[in-house]
């Protein structure tokens, strides 16, 4: 691309030029500001610098050609529209500089308010605020004597504080300490009690702090302030907290952020001004109504930062009825227009309502389902779109347990139920401590006065978040809802002392390490561990709750959407189950068979000794005796499972695990023998066992004698298992059942291995089913990369494939899933090499390509070949979509993930038919 072409690219858009469909270019905030402008809502004028400008800046470290001139042109147009100039000493225009990525990232990137103030324009702003009657942005009607001075110096100190921290990385606590000192000198704990003289002194203190940390005076040139703020917003895209949040929410790292430059409107001009956040429905429960927070005489950052406790939005009706009625009208218009729950930020400047932002609001999992159902009933969306308004991760959250309060358990405090759930854990007071204890396997509750973006790692690590400040729209509440974390905010009965790592409540002192329980639905806080009970959604899936007979909007919505998903999905959903109890539960959850029955799990406990004897046997007689003892036990296991899955396929994997899992640990056995010898004990038997274990010892058991290799090396092992499976099927059929066994040979890498096992299996099947016919399929797991690459050959001997994506990922990447998480994954995630563990979600480009190749070549060799997946990826939402696209017949997952897979299979089918609304 030539320099001329680059210079001609449009990097800046006026709000009147955009719309809500330009989120890739204008970011979510800019696109929605443009949309509200198009709808005729009162939006302060401004312009948006595109995500393309951000990406170009981050790529080169410099602003792209033409950007500076385009900003100047749009700033000039804004000044003409407002009748003011940026930083004018007599009548200054002030602007906010705000981030705005395509996907909402609350609090993760930067904002600077009041840009344009300096030592001269602050005086003009004071006169402007105290004497003008102009209701336009940055103006206001005349206020109380001296009010303009207070407002202007408060705005200036906010600029220095935000600019210093955001643009120049001055430690935020330095400003906080100076503010606290000013309040102490005034004898107050409330910012509002500071007078103009106090704030003027605070500005001087802030400027000194700024110079001490930056080596320069606070910039007085308004355009320099603007340019530096824009660059800071660009750079905040790659700030650590933003990177962590994107990784947590699976937001692509290459999108960049837009920057919105907006004429300032002021909610801190006095009691007839204020700022707030509103939701068109309750983001926690989905209940219809008006929800939100309002804070008089404040700027927007005060609401989300939880610095002062807000009042419910309904209080605005009493405070300012005209603005309240206007706001309700705008809320209704926006919800109808966006056809969804909307989250709105607004400011009232001396009785004039301004709309600062709207977006489709973050909501809890329960609210997502309830709202989707409501919108269908209201005719705003259809069921196809409702299916895409929810997802499997949300459904999984709804299946978590809740507190069981069936005996006298009294809360010690009650806050705002900001994000539902029942969370129990040890109290911690810092993000670092939360991460540390969580890494050690401890459940923790992060307790803060209010969280800020720097707490993100701790919030991710914690089971729940508890704050003494803030409301449903505070940082803690919004981020917790987005992550599905339990959160109680605004529990102001808690007197939190972070330096001493304790809080006081109800006459008790709770120190770090003490256990608390928090209820994100009711907002109640309990000391100690409160027992939990199953959720209503789990009871629904278990068949204990009839959605038609109870007045539960959530259960009804889940039932309705799940029914629609089941009606449209192509992928069948099976379960991984090794016991009759697991099979029964999975069937209640909607499983359509068993995709993986691990027979090695049947050999644990009391049976382990029999397997050990079988493996270590040197003579045929010893081996046959062990096999004879195992046969009836295996047969009984399968009879129970076939009974529970009557009429549905049951895929039984022949024994697969590494040999060492059934043998005594070599090192420990050697120590035990040595100790016994020193004591003079007879250790002949133990020495023989040690010699045998040494003989069978492998340096890398996961790549050693396991799976099909074990079956070929130990005569009679697979034959015993095949006989047990088929005899159990015959017994079930003779009892009137409809068993549908599928025998799966594991770890096959060459067709010859499968042919050898198949020949023996077919002989046994023919012998056992001579009197009672039972159809038995024989197939293989595709878990060795060579098997995927020779699938056409293997399909000649297999009636079905099932991808074992755990081992396929392990061998394809060349690292162990058992060891890798603690070894280097954290660093790979930190560097962005992995966005998510490939054991958690399928690596579509690498391992997924092996799946695609094997599917295509297997079906080319054997048309109609049945193909599924039984690794952990079978229950992962993103992986389900991939398996649907490849053309698999089914996925198989643990019982509790069956509903999730059903839902995602339905959503995947909707994407294929073009109904994706995401």
C-alpha positions, 0 to 999 in steps of 0.5 A: 500500500502506498503512502498516498493510499494510506493517507486517504483512508478514513480514520475518523467518523462523526457520530452522524456518519455511523450506525450500530452495524459498524462495530468492527470499525467504530467499536461497540460504544462508537457504533451505538452512539452513532445509532442513538444519534440516528434515532434522535436521542439527546447524545452529546456531539462527538466523533470516533477514531476507528479500530483500524487507526488503533491497529495501525498505531500498535503495529508501527508505534506511530499514528497512521498518516492522515490521522492527525489532520482528520482529528483536527478537522472533526475537532474543528467541526465539533467546536463550531457546533458547540460554539466553543473552542477546546481549552478556550480560557473564556468559554472552554469546550471540554471533551472526554476520551473513551475506549470502545472495543467491538466487544464490551470490556468493562473497566479494562481500558482507559477513559480520560474526562475533562480534557481541555482544562488548564490553569487558564480555562479552569477559570473560564469554566468556573464563570461558565458554570456559575453564570450561564443559562445555556443548557447545551453540553458543557454549559448549565443554568446559574447555580448557587454562589460559589458553586461554579468555582467548586465544580471547575476545580473539582473537574480540574483535579479529576483531569489531572488524576485520570490523565496522570494515572492513565496517560503517564502511569502515575501511581493512582494511590498517590492521588488517593492519599492526597485526596484523603488528606484533603478530606481529613483536613476538612474533617469529612469522609465525603468528597462533596464536603470539599469546598472550592478552596480545598479543591484548588489546593488539591489541584496544586498537590496533584500537579506536584505529584504529576511532576515528581513522577513524570519529570514535567509539568502537567501539560497546559496545551489542550491539543497535547492533552487530547493527542496523548489521551488518544494514544493512551487509549490505543495502548491500553488495548495491550495492557495486562488487565485487558489481555487477561480479560480478553483471554478469559472472555475469548475475545480475539486479540487483533481487533483493537479499540476505537476511541470516542471523543465526546463533548463533556456534559456534567453531572457534578454541577450540583444537586440538580445534576447527576449521573447513572446507569440503567437497565431495561430489565433486571440483569441478574434475574431477567425480571421486567422493569427499570433497574439501575443506579443514580448518583446526584452531583457526580460524574460517571466514573463515580458510579462504576468505581463505587466511591459513593453508594448510589440510590436505586434508579426509581429514586430519580422519579422523586428527585427529577420527575421530568428527566425520569419520564424522559429516561423511561421513554428512551429506555423503551425505545432502545429496547424495542430497537435493539430487541434485547436488554439494553444497558444505558449510561446517562447524565443529567446536567442541571435538569437536561438529560443526556444519553452517553452510551447504550449497549446490549447489556451483560446479564447473568445466565439465568437472566439470559434464558428468562429474557430470551423467553420473554422477547419471544413472547413479546414478538421481538424475536423468534425461537431460532434467535432465542436459541442464539441469545443463550449458550452452553457456558450459561447453561452450565452455570445454571446447573451449579448448586445453591445454598440450602437454608433449611435450618437457622442460618442467619446472615451477618450482612446483606448487600446487593445480589449482583451476580447469582450463585452460591460461593463458599471459600476462604476470605482473601483481601488482595488479588495476588493472594486470591491467585496464590491460594487458588493455585494451591487448590483452595476456594477463595472469596475475594473481599474488597471495598470495591474492585478495580480493573487491576483486581481481574486476576484475583476475580478470575481465581476466586469463587466469588467476590464480596464488596462493601461498596457499589451497586449492580452497575459497579465494576465488581458487579459488571465484570462478575456477571460477564464471567459468571462469578458469584458477586455480592456488592455494596454490603456496607455493613462490612468494615473492611481493613485491607492492610490488616487483612480483616473485616468487622461485621455484626460485632465479629472480626473475620480475618484472612483465611476464615471461611464465608459463604455469599449468595449472589441472588439474595445478597446475603453474607454468612460466616462459615460454610453453608451447605448447598442443594441442587439447582432447579434446573438440575432438578428439571433435567433429573425429571423432578420438576415439571415446567408446565406445573410450576411458576418458575420463569427460568425452568420454563425458559430452559425447557422451551429453548432446550426443546427447540435445540433438540428439535433442530440439532443434527448431532446426537449427544451421548455420554461417557459413563462407566457405571449403571448409576452414571448411565441412568443419570445421563439418560435423564439428562437427555443422553442418547446412548453411551459413547464411551464406557471405560472398562479399566475403571471397572478394574479398580478397587477390589478387582485391581489385584486380579488385573495385577495377577493377570499382567504379571502372570508368567504361566498360561494357567495363572493367566487363565485363572485370573481371566476366569475370575474377571469374566463374571464381574465384567459381565454383571457390569455390562448387564446393568449398563445395558439395562439402563441404556436399553434401546440405545447404543453403548460403546464399550472401550476395551481396556486402555490405560498405561500398565503402571496404573495397575502395578505397584509403584516401582520406587515404593516397592523397592523401598518396601523390599529393602526395609523388609530385608533389613528386618530379616523378613521373608521377602521371596514373594515381594522380590518376585513381584519387584522383579516382575514390575522391573521387567514391565517398567516403562520410561514413558507409560503413556506411549508404551504397553497400553490399549490394543498393544496390551490386548495383543501382548496378553493372550485372552485379555481382550477375548475375555472382555468381548465375551463379557460384553456379548454374553451380557447383551444376550442375557439382556436380549433374552430378558426382553431388552434391546441391547445395542453394544459397540466394541471399540478397540483403543490406540490403533495405529495400523489397520493390521492391529484392528484386523487381528483383534477383530478376527478374534472378536468375531469368532467369540461373537458368533459363538455366544450369539448362536442361540440368540442373535444380537447385533454387535458393531466393532470399531476403533478409537482414532487417537493416534495421529497415524490412525487419523492419517491412514483412516481410509485403510482402517475404515476397511476393518472398522464399522465406526470411528470415535475420536479420542481427542484427549490422546490425539491432542496429547500426541499431536502436540507432543506434550502430556495433558497430565504434566503440561498445565503446571509446567509451561501452559501459564507462560504460553497463555501469557504470551498469547501462544495459546488463547485457551488450553487445547485440552479444553477446546479443540485445536481446530487448525491442528488436531481438528485438521486430523479429525477432518482428514480422518472423517473424509477419508474414512467415509470415502472408504466406507460410506455411512461410517458412523463417527463420533467423539468421546474426548473431553472436547465432546462437551465443550461448546466451541468444540461441539460447533466444530464437530458439527461442521466436520459432519460427525454423527455424535458427541459424547461427554460426561453426564452433567455436560450432556445438556450443554452439548444438546444446546450447543448442537442445536445452536450449531445447526442454526448457524448452518441454516443461516440463523446465527444472530451473534 
